[in-house]
Amino acid sequence: MTDTAQLTAPPSANGTAQGRRGRRRGRRTALLVVGALAAGGAATAAAIGFGGRGGSAPPVNGLPPATAPVTRQTLQDTQTADGELGFGPTFSAVNRLDGTVTWLPETGAVVSRGRPLYRIDNSPAVLMYGNLPAYRELRSGDEGADVRQLEQNLKALGYGGFTVDDAFTSSTATAVRQWQEDLGLKETGRVEFGRVVFASGQIRVESLEAAAGGSAQPGAVVLTYTGTVRVVVVQLEIAERRLAKVGATVRVALPAGATAEGRVAKAYTVIEAGGQGEEATTKVEAVVSLADQKAVAAFDQASVDVTFTASERPDVLTVPVSALVALREGGYGVEVVEGGASRYVAVETGLFSAGRVEVTGEGLAEGMTVGIPR
């Protein structure tokens, strides 16, 4: 992962750089300390002491070897991570019926609500929409969220005469018998366990794990499936989970130089099993939705770069990171160059990004010149 935010520990007061690990992995820009100039006899920044934060010292002899302006701009804390463009996470359709597999869809086929997902003994296991997996037979007298989910689907498929609620009533059973008749099933008024497979929406068949003519073992995976809309999946370290904020906008760099705008639609924790003798690792997986599906229509799968913007600081004063010096009393300062002389001003630092840092300090203003020490 590439991190444009520069987060680095200040040097010590004696001029020796004391690095510490920043909050991000990736490139880091080291802070430099004004060193003693043997010929000019200039004091080091570490030797500068003044009465309080925001004060200044008398002009020093000698000027810094390079300078840069204080600018006002917007800083962004961005990180770029590797992502996979495709149809999103893969799920398994688990069979719950006894018999023989008599029909399977083709790989890549799209299956919608009410359509057969596969057939056992020539009877369909039907796709319906919902986030709660089927876990029992449903019949008159049953109550629960799974009943409501079933009734919502029956209503969407055009069946009526019942109230969509948590109760499986005799009216629900009548609608179920009509549905069973249309599918060529035995009209029992009960929905046997395994007759319906619930998914969050329309699905795309990813792979077949069973074969027509094979035995249908309850608990065995028949096929795997994905969603039908192209998304980008990004895995992040746990320490980077703040990037995976649902609703956050991202920029996706596609093959051949094209780009697309996206938004974090989902974020969840995944545990990856370790190899022999290795511990399992925990990651954060973010699913990025893409606003323009036409821009990615040519790709079924591709590696992409995803740039997250973790934070933004608009209209702030900035200086190059290399302009910061460590002060004897602690904290940072900058060497302000004015009229052939220079003085040190203590500053508070904010966001580090792309080699620059947000600063505030007494008397510091846009257009001033600061020194860049060796």
NORLIN-V249048 format. One record per residue. RES is the residue in one small letter. OMEGA is omega in radians with two decimals (999 if undefined). D_LAST is the distance of its C-alpha to the last C-alpha in whole Angstrom. Layout:
RES;OMEGA;D_LAST  RES;OMEGA;D_LAST
This chain:
m;3.12;30  t;-3.07;27  d;3.13;25  t;3.10;23  a;-3.11;22  q;-3.09;19  l;-2.99;20  t;3.11;18  a;3.08;18  p;3.03;15  p;3.10;14  s;-3.06;16  a;-3.12;16  n;3.05;15  g;3.12;11  t;-3.11;13  a;3.08;13  q;-3.11;17  g;2.92;17  r;-3.10;21  r;3.09;23  g;-3.13;23  r;-3.09;26  r;2.89;26  r;3.04;26  g;-3.07;24  r;3.12;20  r;3.05;18  t;-3.08;14  a;3.02;12  l;3.14;11  l;3.12;7  v;3.07;8  v;-3.13;6  g;3.11;7  a;3.11;10  l;-3.03;10  a;-3.07;13  a;-3.04;14  g;3.12;14  g;-3.12;14  a;3.10;13  a;3.09;13  t;3.09;11  a;3.14;12  a;-3.12;14  a;-3.13;16  i;3.06;17  g;3.08;20  f;-2.82;23  g;-3.13;26  g;3.13;26  r;3.10;24  g;3.08;23  g;3.12;24  s;3.12;21  a;3.05;20  p;3.12;21  p;3.13;19  v;3.08;16  n;3.11;16  g;-3.13;13  l;3.13;11  p;-3.08;8  p;-3.14;7  a;-3.13;8  t;3.09;11  a;-3.14;13  p;2.94;17  v;-3.08;18  t;3.02;21  r;-3.07;24  q;3.08;25  t;3.09;27  l;3.09;25  q;3.03;27  d;-3.08;27  t;3.05;28  q;3.13;29  t;-3.11;31  a;3.07;33  d;3.11;36  g;3.10;39  e;3.06;43  l;3.13;45  g;-3.12;49  f;3.03;51  g;-3.10;50  p;3.13;51  t;3.14;54  f;-3.12;57  s;3.00;60  a;-3.06;64  v;-3.14;66  n;3.08;70  r;-3.07;72  l;3.06;75  d;3.05;78  g;-3.10;79  t;3.07;78  v;-3.09;75  t;3.10;77  w;3.07;74  l;3.07;71  p;3.08;68  e;3.03;66  t;-3.11;63  g;3.14;61  a;3.09;64  v;-3.10;63  v;-3.11;66  s;-3.14;66  r;3.07;68  g;-3.11;72  r;3.10;71  p;3.05;72  l;3.00;69  y;-3.13;71  r;3.04;75  i;-3.06;77  d;3.10;80  n;3.04;80  s;-2.99;79  p;2.81;76  a;-2.88;73  v;3.09;72  l;2.96;68  m;-3.05;68  y;3.10;65  g;-3.11;63  n;3.14;61  l;3.14;63  p;3.03;64  a;-3.13;68  y;3.13;69  r;2.96;73  e;3.12;76  l;-3.09;77  r;3.14;80  s;-3.13;82  g;3.13;81  d;3.08;78  e;3.08;75  g;-3.13;71  a;3.13;68  d;3.06;69  v;3.11;73  r;3.14;71  q;3.09;69  l;-3.11;72  e;3.08;73  q;3.13;71  n;3.10;71  l;3.12;74  k;3.13;74  a;3.13;72  l;3.05;74  g;3.13;77  y;-3.09;79  g;-3.14;80  g;-3.13;83  f;3.08;80  t;3.10;78  v;3.12;74  d;-3.09;74  d;-3.03;73  a;3.05;77  f;-3.07;79  t;3.08;82  s;3.09;85  s;3.06;84  t;-3.13;81  a;3.11;83  t;3.11;85  a;3.12;82  v;3.12;81  r;3.09;84  q;3.10;84  w;3.13;80  q;3.11;82  e;-3.14;85  d;-3.14;82  l;-3.10;80  g;3.13;84  l;3.05;83  k;-3.02;86  e;-3.08;86  t;-3.03;86  g;3.08;84  r;3.09;81  v;-3.09;78  e;3.13;78  f;-3.14;74  g;3.13;73  r;3.14;74  v;3.02;71  v;-3.12;68  f;3.02;65  a;-3.03;62  s;3.14;60  g;3.08;61  q;-3.06;62  i;3.06;61  r;-3.12;60  v;-3.11;61  e;-3.13;58  s;3.09;60  l;-3.12;64  e;3.09;64  a;3.14;68  a;3.08;71  a;-3.09;74  g;3.13;77  g;3.13;75  s;3.10;76  a;-3.12;74  q;3.06;73  p;-3.12;72  g;3.14;69  a;3.10;67  v;3.13;65  v;-3.13;67  l;3.01;64  t;-3.09;60  y;3.09;59  t;2.95;56  g;-3.10;56  t;-3.11;57  v;-3.14;53  r;3.13;50  v;3.06;47  v;3.10;44  v;-3.11;44  v;3.03;40  q;-3.12;40  l;3.02;37  e;3.14;36  i;-3.14;37  a;-3.10;34  e;-3.05;34  r;3.11;37  r;3.11;36  l;-3.02;35  a;3.13;39  k;-3.10;40  v;-3.11;44  g;-3.13;44  a;3.12;40  t;3.13;39  v;3.05;37  r;-3.09;37  v;3.08;38  a;-3.08;37  l;3.03;40  p;3.10;41  a;3.00;41  g;3.12;38  a;3.09;40  t;3.11;39  a;3.09;41  e;-3.14;41  g;-3.14;42  r;3.11;43  v;-3.10;43  a;-3.12;47  k;3.02;47  a;-3.09;45  y;-3.13;46  t;3.07;45  v;3.12;46  i;3.14;47  e;3.13;46  a;3.11;48  g;3.08;47  g;-3.12;48  q;3.13;50  g;-3.12;48  e;3.13;45  e;3.06;45  a;3.12;46  t;3.13;43  t;-3.14;43  k;2.96;41  v;-3.14;41  e;3.13;43  a;3.06;42  v;-3.08;45  v;3.05;44  s;-3.09;46  l;-3.07;46  a;-3.07;47  d;3.14;48  q;3.13;50  k;-3.11;51  a;-3.09;48  v;-3.06;48  a;-3.09;52  a;-3.05;51  f;2.95;49  d;3.13;51  q;3.13;48  a;3.02;45  s;-3.09;41  v;3.02;39  d;-3.11;35  v;-3.14;36  t;3.10;33  f;3.00;33  t;-3.06;32  a;3.13;32  s;-3.11;31  e;3.10;30  r;-3.10;29  p;2.95;30  d;3.13;29  v;3.05;26  l;3.14;23  t;2.99;20  v;3.02;16  p;3.10;13  v;-3.10;13  s;3.09;9  a;-3.12;10  l;3.04;11  v;3.12;11  a;-3.13;14  l;-3.08;16  r;-3.11;18  e;3.11;21  g;3.14;20  g;-3.05;19  y;2.98;16  g;3.00;15  v;3.11;13  e;-3.13;13  v;-3.12;15  v;-3.12;15  e;3.00;19  g;3.09;21  g;3.10;18  a;3.13;17  s;3.10;15  r;-3.14;17  y;3.11;16  v;3.09;18  a;-3.11;19  v;2.94;20  e;-3.13;22  t;3.07;21  g;-3.08;23  l;3.01;23  f;-3.14;20  s;3.01;21  a;3.06;20  g;3.10;16  r;-3.10;17  v;3.05;18  e;-3.13;21  v;2.96;20  t;3.14;23  g;-3.10;23  e;3.11;25  g;-3.12;25  l;-3.07;22  a;3.10;24  e;3.09;23  g;3.05;22  m;3.14;20  t;3.09;16  v;-3.12;13  g;3.02;10  i;-3.08;7  p;3.10;4  r;999;0
